[in-house]
């Protein structure tokens, strides 16, 4: 198996990218854009998962890597929590919530693997 050369090669980063893309897709559909704070927080949290995974990969000291990966995990938890707010307030339906939840859980598990 070839060594991973860039963060783009990481399955965890790819999963985080998918999570971010889904969060941005959902945030473009009414009525979510009208709740600017929630829409912005969903975007920022999902983007944080993706960017902190990349930053962790690019950091050389192991302690630094773990710090970035832990920040990514916290942000994935935030996205996971927001899926309930989105569903409970009618911004997304149950199918969309399950998809966003599944994407966030998958990204979180892969990031946990990087931490280990």
N, C-alpha and C positions, 0 to 999 in steps of 0.2 A: 504494500500500500504506500502510495506517495505521501510525503510529509505535507502537511497543510502550510501553504506559503502566505496566504492573506486571510484577513477576517472574512472576506466574501466567500471563502471556501468552507467556513464553519457552518455546520448544520444549524447550530444555535442562532447564528446571525441571520441565516436564511429564514428561519422560523420567525424571528423577530421582525424581519422585513415584511413577511406575510401578515403578521399581526398589525404592523403599522399601516400597511396598505388597506387592510380591512377597516381599521379605525378611521382612516381618512375617507374611505368610501362611504361609510355610514354617516360620517359627520357632514357630508355634502347633501344629505337627504333630509327634507323637512320632516318634522319640525325641529330637529336637533340644532341646525345652525342658529335658530332664534335664541337658544339658551347658550349664549356665548361662553360663559364660564365653564359649563359642563363640556361643551364641544372642544374648547381650548384645552381643558385638562385631559380629556381623552386623547387628543392628539399629542400633547406633550408627554404624557405617561408612556404611550406606546413608542414614541420616538426615543424616549429615554432608554427603553429596553434595548432597542436597536443600537443606539449610539454608545451606551455603556458597555455593551458586548464587544463592539468594535474597539473601544478604548482599552478595555481589559486585554484584548488580544495583542494590542500594540504596546502595552506596558511591559517592561522587562522584569522588574522585581516581582517575584511570586506574590508577595504581600499586596503589592499594588494591583496586580491582576485580580486577586480575590476581592479587593475593595470595589473595583468597577463591576465585577460580576454580581456582588451583593447588591449594589445599587440597581443593577438591571433586574434582579429578583424582586426587590422592593417595588419597582415600577410595574413589573408584571402583576404583582399582587394588587396594586392600585387599579390596573385595567380590569382585573378579575372582579374586584369589588364594584367598579363602575358598571359592569354588565347588569348588575341587579338594579341600580338606579335607572339605567336606560330602559330596562324592561318594565320596572314598576311604574315609570312615568310615561309609558307609551311612546318612547322615542324609537324603540326597536321591537320587533316581535320575538316570540320564543325561539324560532328557528335562527334568527340573526343573533340572538343572545347566545344560543348554544354554540354557534360557529365561532363567535368572538371568544367565548369562554374556552372552547377547545384549543383555539390558536394560542391563547395566553398560557394555558396549562402546559401545552407542548413546549412552548418557548421556555417556560420556567423550569421544566424538567431538564431540558438540554443545558440550560445555564447552570443548574445544580450540578450537572455532570462536569462542567468546566471547573466549578469550584472544588469538586472532589479531586 
